Amino acid sequence: MSSTSKLRLGPLPRQEVVKLTFACPASTKADLDRYAALHAQIYGETVDTLQLIPYMLEAFMARDRAFRRGKEIR
């Protein structure tokens, strides 16, 4: 991947946060670490791997049609 390519997850906005505990397989942690390194290389700002998880989950849920439909039922 060239350094001019953009990742699906863009620069991270600043937001109020709530701390959660997150457990995942070691292979997923390794992938998250690689993604964080690539994100830092592309956007020029070092981010902790844990900072990426909420934005990845948010992007995933935003694209999940069944979840969005369920959200509208309320």
C-alpha positions, 0 to 999 in steps of 0.5 A: 500500500502506498503512503498516499492511499487512504485507510477506511478509518480517517483521522481520529476526532477528539471526543469524550470517552468512556473506558471499557475493558476489551479482550480479543485474540492475539492475532486481532491485537497484532492486526490492530497494532499493524493498523495503528502503525499504518494509520500513523504513517499515513496521517502523521500522528501516532495513535494508540491501538486502543484509540482505534477500536471505538472508531472501527466499531462505530464505522462497522455499526454505521454500515450494518443495515440490519443494525440501522433498521433495528435502531430506527424501530425505537 
